[in-house]
Amino acid sequence: MEAWLFWLSIIIIGVIGFILAFLLLGSLFPNAFDLSLGLFDNPNIKP
């Protein structure tokens, strides 16, 4: 097994794992991204 193929497989597995974890967190905690992204755009939150 060549070295570049080994590192390429590690990168692909890492990207897939990151996407799966991102989707899992998004499905479990849908309000977490809304609070972090729309904190200043939300009119309901007064500073």
PyMOL Python script that loads the backbone (N, CA, C, O; Angstrom):
from pymol import cmd

cmd.read_pdbstr("""\
ATOM      1  N   MET A   1       0.851  -1.199   0.000  1.00  0.00           N
ATOM      2  CA  MET A   1       0.000   0.000   0.000  1.00  0.00           C
ATOM      3  C   MET A   1       0.884   1.246   0.000  1.00  0.00           C
ATOM      4  O   MET A   1       1.774   1.399   0.837  1.00  0.00           O
ATOM      5  N   GLU A   2       0.623   2.110  -0.938  1.00  0.00           N
ATOM      6  CA  GLU A   2       1.463   3.293  -1.066  1.00  0.00           C
ATOM      7  C   GLU A   2       1.108   4.336  -0.009  1.00  0.00           C
ATOM      8  O   GLU A   2       0.009   4.343   0.547  1.00  0.00           O
ATOM      9  N   ALA A   3       2.063   5.203   0.244  1.00  0.00           N
ATOM     10  CA  ALA A   3       1.892   6.163   1.341  1.00  0.00           C
ATOM     11  C   ALA A   3       0.786   7.174   1.032  1.00  0.00           C
ATOM     12  O   ALA A   3      -0.027   7.493   1.900  1.00  0.00           O
ATOM     13  N   TRP A   4       0.757   7.680  -0.213  1.00  0.00           N
ATOM     14  CA  TRP A   4      -0.253   8.702  -0.530  1.00  0.00           C
ATOM     15  C   TRP A   4      -1.663   8.119  -0.477  1.00  0.00           C
ATOM     16  O   TRP A   4      -2.616   8.813  -0.124  1.00  0.00           O
ATOM     17  N   LEU A   5      -1.790   6.833  -0.830  1.00  0.00           N
ATOM     18  CA  LEU A   5      -3.103   6.200  -0.759  1.00  0.00           C
ATOM     19  C   LEU A   5      -3.537   6.029   0.689  1.00  0.00           C
ATOM     20  O   LEU A   5      -4.719   6.146   1.015  1.00  0.00           O
ATOM     21  N   PHE A   6      -2.564   5.750   1.555  1.00  0.00           N
ATOM     22  CA  PHE A   6      -2.856   5.609   2.983  1.00  0.00           C
ATOM     23  C   PHE A   6      -3.343   6.928   3.572  1.00  0.00           C
ATOM     24  O   PHE A   6      -4.350   6.963   4.279  1.00  0.00           O
ATOM     25  N   TRP A   7      -2.624   8.021   3.277  1.00  0.00           N
ATOM     26  CA  TRP A   7      -3.027   9.322   3.806  1.00  0.00           C
ATOM     27  C   TRP A   7      -4.324   9.805   3.172  1.00  0.00           C
ATOM     28  O   TRP A   7      -5.117  10.488   3.819  1.00  0.00           O
ATOM     29  N   LEU A   8      -4.542   9.451   1.909  1.00  0.00           N
ATOM     30  CA  LEU A   8      -5.784   9.850   1.245  1.00  0.00           C
ATOM     31  C   LEU A   8      -6.987   9.179   1.898  1.00  0.00           C
ATOM     32  O   LEU A   8      -8.037   9.797   2.072  1.00  0.00           O
ATOM     33  N   SER A   9      -6.823   7.902   2.257  1.00  0.00           N
ATOM     34  CA  SER A   9      -7.925   7.190   2.917  1.00  0.00           C
ATOM     35  C   SER A   9      -8.194   7.771   4.300  1.00  0.00           C
ATOM     36  O   SER A   9      -9.347   7.846   4.725  1.00  0.00           O
ATOM     37  N   ILE A  10      -7.140   8.184   5.007  1.00  0.00           N
ATOM     38  CA  ILE A  10      -7.322   8.783   6.331  1.00  0.00           C
ATOM     39  C   ILE A  10      -8.059  10.116   6.215  1.00  0.00           C
ATOM     40  O   ILE A  10      -8.932  10.420   7.027  1.00  0.00           O
ATOM     41  N   ILE A  11      -7.702  10.911   5.199  1.00  0.00           N
ATOM     42  CA  ILE A  11      -8.363  12.206   5.004  1.00  0.00           C
ATOM     43  C   ILE A  11      -9.836  12.008   4.649  1.00  0.00           C
ATOM     44  O   ILE A  11     -10.700  12.724   5.156  1.00  0.00           O
ATOM     45  N   ILE A  12     -10.123  11.038   3.778  1.00  0.00           N
ATOM     46  CA  ILE A  12     -11.509  10.789   3.369  1.00  0.00           C
ATOM     47  C   ILE A  12     -12.341  10.314   4.558  1.00  0.00           C
ATOM     48  O   ILE A  12     -13.469  10.766   4.754  1.00  0.00           O
ATOM     49  N   ILE A  13     -11.774   9.392   5.358  1.00  0.00           N
ATOM     50  CA  ILE A  13     -12.497   8.899   6.536  1.00  0.00           C
ATOM     51  C   ILE A  13     -12.719  10.030   7.539  1.00  0.00           C
ATOM     52  O   ILE A  13     -13.771  10.102   8.176  1.00  0.00           O
ATOM     53  N   GLY A  14     -11.730  10.911   7.678  1.00  0.00           N
ATOM     54  CA  GLY A  14     -11.871  12.030   8.601  1.00  0.00           C
ATOM     55  C   GLY A  14     -12.949  13.008   8.159  1.00  0.00           C
ATOM     56  O   GLY A  14     -13.717  13.508   8.982  1.00  0.00           O
ATOM     57  N   VAL A  15     -13.007  13.280   6.861  1.00  0.00           N
ATOM     58  CA  VAL A  15     -14.022  14.207   6.348  1.00  0.00           C
ATOM     59  C   VAL A  15     -15.421  13.619   6.508  1.00  0.00           C
ATOM     60  O   VAL A  15     -16.356  14.313   6.908  1.00  0.00           O
ATOM     61  N   ILE A  16     -15.552  12.319   6.189  1.00  0.00           N
ATOM     62  CA  ILE A  16     -16.854  11.664   6.327  1.00  0.00           C
ATOM     63  C   ILE A  16     -17.282  11.633   7.793  1.00  0.00           C
ATOM     64  O   ILE A  16     -18.449  11.869   8.108  1.00  0.00           O
ATOM     65  N   GLY A  17     -16.339  11.343   8.684  1.00  0.00           N
ATOM     66  CA  GLY A  17     -16.656  11.321  10.109  1.00  0.00           C
ATOM     67  C   GLY A  17     -17.054  12.698  10.618  1.00  0.00           C
ATOM     68  O   GLY A  17     -17.949  12.823  11.454  1.00  0.00           O
ATOM     69  N   PHE A  18     -16.386  13.734  10.112  1.00  0.00           N
ATOM     70  CA  PHE A  18     -16.711  15.092  10.536  1.00  0.00           C
ATOM     71  C   PHE A  18     -18.107  15.492  10.071  1.00  0.00           C
ATOM     72  O   PHE A  18     -18.859  16.123  10.814  1.00  0.00           O
ATOM     73  N   ILE A  19     -18.451  15.121   8.833  1.00  0.00           N
ATOM     74  CA  ILE A  19     -19.774  15.445   8.295  1.00  0.00           C
ATOM     75  C   ILE A  19     -20.862  14.692   9.062  1.00  0.00           C
ATOM     76  O   ILE A  19     -21.915  15.251   9.368  1.00  0.00           O
ATOM     77  N   LEU A  20     -20.600  13.418   9.368  1.00  0.00           N
ATOM     78  CA  LEU A  20     -21.581  12.634  10.118  1.00  0.00           C
ATOM     79  C   LEU A  20     -21.765  13.195  11.520  1.00  0.00           C
ATOM     80  O   LEU A  20     -22.888  13.254  12.020  1.00  0.00           O
ATOM     81  N   ALA A  21     -20.679  13.607  12.156  1.00  0.00           N
ATOM     82  CA  ALA A  21     -20.781  14.183  13.497  1.00  0.00           C
ATOM     83  C   ALA A  21     -21.520  15.523  13.449  1.00  0.00           C
ATOM     84  O   ALA A  21     -22.291  15.843  14.354  1.00  0.00           O
ATOM     85  N   PHE A  22     -21.281  16.307  12.386  1.00  0.00           N
ATOM     86  CA  PHE A  22     -21.945  17.599  12.239  1.00  0.00           C
ATOM     87  C   PHE A  22     -23.450  17.409  12.058  1.00  0.00           C
ATOM     88  O   PHE A  22     -24.250  18.127  12.658  1.00  0.00           O
ATOM     89  N   LEU A  23     -23.833  16.425  11.220  1.00  0.00           N
ATOM     90  CA  LEU A  23     -25.252  16.158  11.001  1.00  0.00           C
ATOM     91  C   LEU A  23     -25.897  15.585  12.257  1.00  0.00           C
ATOM     92  O   LEU A  23     -27.054  15.881  12.555  1.00  0.00           O
ATOM     93  N   LEU A  24     -25.142  14.758  13.001  1.00  0.00           N
ATOM     94  CA  LEU A  24     -25.688  14.175  14.221  1.00  0.00           C
ATOM     95  C   LEU A  24     -25.923  15.250  15.273  1.00  0.00           C
ATOM     96  O   LEU A  24     -26.957  15.250  15.942  1.00  0.00           O
ATOM     97  N   LEU A  25     -24.968  16.166  15.423  1.00  0.00           N
ATOM     98  CA  LEU A  25     -25.145  17.258  16.375  1.00  0.00           C
ATOM     99  C   LEU A  25     -26.271  18.182  15.927  1.00  0.00           C
ATOM    100  O   LEU A  25     -27.010  18.717  16.754  1.00  0.00           O
ATOM    101  N   GLY A  26     -26.399  18.367  14.617  1.00  0.00           N
ATOM    102  CA  GLY A  26     -27.462  19.223  14.103  1.00  0.00           C
ATOM    103  C   GLY A  26     -28.842  18.635  14.343  1.00  0.00           C
ATOM    104  O   GLY A  26     -29.812  19.365  14.545  1.00  0.00           O
ATOM    105  N   SER A  27     -28.925  17.291  14.321  1.00  0.00           N
ATOM    106  CA  SER A  27     -30.219  16.653  14.542  1.00  0.00           C
ATOM    107  C   SER A  27     -30.537  16.553  16.027  1.00  0.00           C
ATOM    108  O   SER A  27     -31.703  16.604  16.418  1.00  0.00           O
ATOM    109  N   LEU A  28     -29.505  16.411  16.858  1.00  0.00           N
ATOM    110  CA  LEU A  28     -29.739  16.302  18.299  1.00  0.00           C
ATOM    111  C   LEU A  28     -29.969  17.671  18.924  1.00  0.00           C
ATOM    112  O   LEU A  28     -30.859  17.843  19.757  1.00  0.00           O
ATOM    113  N   PHE A  29     -29.155  18.646  18.511  1.00  0.00           N
ATOM    114  CA  PHE A  29     -29.267  19.989  19.078  1.00  0.00           C
ATOM    115  C   PHE A  29     -29.485  20.996  17.954  1.00  0.00           C
ATOM    116  O   PHE A  29     -28.539  21.673  17.551  1.00  0.00           O
ATOM    117  N   PRO A  30     -30.712  21.111  17.438  1.00  0.00           N
ATOM    118  CA  PRO A  30     -30.963  22.029  16.316  1.00  0.00           C
ATOM    119  C   PRO A  30     -30.872  23.493  16.735  1.00  0.00           C
ATOM    120  O   PRO A  30     -30.644  24.362  15.894  1.00  0.00           O
ATOM    121  N   ASN A  31     -31.049  23.773  18.031  1.00  0.00           N
ATOM    122  CA  ASN A  31     -31.016  25.159  18.487  1.00  0.00           C
ATOM    123  C   ASN A  31     -29.601  25.662  18.714  1.00  0.00           C
ATOM    124  O   ASN A  31     -29.385  26.867  18.845  1.00  0.00           O
ATOM    125  N   ALA A  32     -28.630  24.747  18.762  1.00  0.00           N
ATOM    126  CA  ALA A  32     -27.254  25.168  19.034  1.00  0.00           C
ATOM    127  C   ALA A  32     -26.712  26.010  17.886  1.00  0.00           C
ATOM    128  O   ALA A  32     -26.054  27.024  18.116  1.00  0.00           O
ATOM    129  N   PHE A  33     -26.987  25.592  16.642  1.00  0.00           N
ATOM    130  CA  PHE A  33     -26.489  26.344  15.497  1.00  0.00           C
ATOM    131  C   PHE A  33     -27.266  27.648  15.328  1.00  0.00           C
ATOM    132  O   PHE A  33     -26.708  28.647  14.874  1.00  0.00           O
ATOM    133  N   ASP A  34     -28.543  27.646  15.689  1.00  0.00           N
ATOM    134  CA  ASP A  34     -29.336  28.864  15.574  1.00  0.00           C
ATOM    135  C   ASP A  34     -28.861  29.913  16.576  1.00  0.00           C
ATOM    136  O   ASP A  34     -28.843  31.107  16.275  1.00  0.00           O
ATOM    137  N   LEU A  35     -28.478  29.456  17.771  1.00  0.00           N
ATOM    138  CA  LEU A  35     -28.016  30.403  18.782  1.00  0.00           C
ATOM    139  C   LEU A  35     -26.645  30.956  18.430  1.00  0.00           C
ATOM    140  O   LEU A  35     -26.362  32.128  18.678  1.00  0.00           O
ATOM    141  N   SER A  36     -25.790  30.116  17.850  1.00  0.00           N
ATOM    142  CA  SER A  36     -24.435  30.567  17.542  1.00  0.00           C
ATOM    143  C   SER A  36     -24.413  31.415  16.270  1.00  0.00           C
ATOM    144  O   SER A  36     -23.646  32.374  16.179  1.00  0.00           O
ATOM    145  N   LEU A  37     -25.252  31.070  15.285  1.00  0.00           N
ATOM    146  CA  LEU A  37     -25.223  31.785  14.008  1.00  0.00           C
ATOM    147  C   LEU A  37     -26.129  33.009  14.029  1.00  0.00           C
ATOM    148  O   LEU A  37     -25.766  34.055  13.492  1.00  0.00           O
ATOM    149  N   GLY A  38     -27.304  32.890  14.643  1.00  0.00           N
ATOM    150  CA  GLY A  38     -28.267  33.983  14.600  1.00  0.00           C
ATOM    151  C   GLY A  38     -28.388  34.712  15.923  1.00  0.00           C
ATOM    152  O   GLY A  38     -29.470  35.184  16.272  1.00  0.00           O
ATOM    153  N   LEU A  39     -27.293  34.811  16.665  1.00  0.00           N
ATOM    154  CA  LEU A  39     -27.350  35.436  17.983  1.00  0.00           C
ATOM    155  C   LEU A  39     -27.607  36.933  17.866  1.00  0.00           C
ATOM    156  O   LEU A  39     -28.374  37.508  18.638  1.00  0.00           O
ATOM    157  N   PHE A  40     -26.948  37.557  16.881  1.00  0.00           N
ATOM    158  CA  PHE A  40     -27.081  39.002  16.741  1.00  0.00           C
ATOM    159  C   PHE A  40     -28.211  39.376  15.787  1.00  0.00           C
ATOM    160  O   PHE A  40     -28.636  40.531  15.745  1.00  0.00           O
ATOM    161  N   ASP A  41     -28.698  38.394  15.017  1.00  0.00           N
ATOM    162  CA  ASP A  41     -29.762  38.687  14.059  1.00  0.00           C
ATOM    163  C   ASP A  41     -31.145  38.408  14.636  1.00  0.00           C
ATOM    164  O   ASP A  41     -32.158  38.786  14.048  1.00  0.00           O
ATOM    165  N   ASN A  42     -31.183  37.741  15.795  1.00  0.00           N
ATOM    166  CA  ASN A  42     -32.466  37.361  16.376  1.00  0.00           C
ATOM    167  C   ASN A  42     -33.058  38.549  17.133  1.00  0.00           C
ATOM    168  O   ASN A  42     -32.442  39.030  18.084  1.00  0.00           O
ATOM    169  N   PRO A  43     -34.230  39.031  16.737  1.00  0.00           N
ATOM    170  CA  PRO A  43     -34.830  40.186  17.429  1.00  0.00           C
ATOM    171  C   PRO A  43     -35.370  39.825  18.805  1.00  0.00           C
ATOM    172  O   PRO A  43     -35.635  40.713  19.615  1.00  0.00           O
ATOM    173  N   ASN A  44     -35.538  38.522  19.086  1.00  0.00           N
ATOM    174  CA  ASN A  44     -36.077  38.112  20.378  1.00  0.00           C
ATOM    175  C   ASN A  44     -35.037  38.208  21.486  1.00  0.00           C
ATOM    176  O   ASN A  44     -35.387  38.292  22.664  1.00  0.00           O
ATOM    177  N   ILE A  45     -33.760  38.196  21.115  1.00  0.00           N
ATOM    178  CA  ILE A  45     -32.696  38.266  22.117  1.00  0.00           C
ATOM    179  C   ILE A  45     -32.253  39.718  22.258  1.00  0.00           C
ATOM    180  O   ILE A  45     -31.690  40.299  21.330  1.00  0.00           O
ATOM    181  N   LYS A  46     -32.512  40.293  23.417  1.00  0.00           N
ATOM    182  CA  LYS A  46     -32.128  41.673  23.667  1.00  0.00           C
ATOM    183  C   LYS A  46     -30.823  41.706  24.456  1.00  0.00           C
ATOM    184  O   LYS A  46     -30.684  40.992  25.449  1.00  0.00           O
ATOM    185  N   PRO A  47     -29.871  42.522  24.029  1.00  0.00           N
ATOM    186  CA  PRO A  47     -28.606  42.602  24.777  1.00  0.00           C
ATOM    187  C   PRO A  47     -28.771  43.365  26.088  1.00  0.00           C
ATOM    188  O   PRO A  47     -27.806  43.524  26.836  1.00  0.00           O
TER     189      PRO A  47
END
""", "prot")
cmd.dss("prot")
cmd.show_as("cartoon", "prot")
cmd.util.cbc("prot")
cmd.orient("prot")
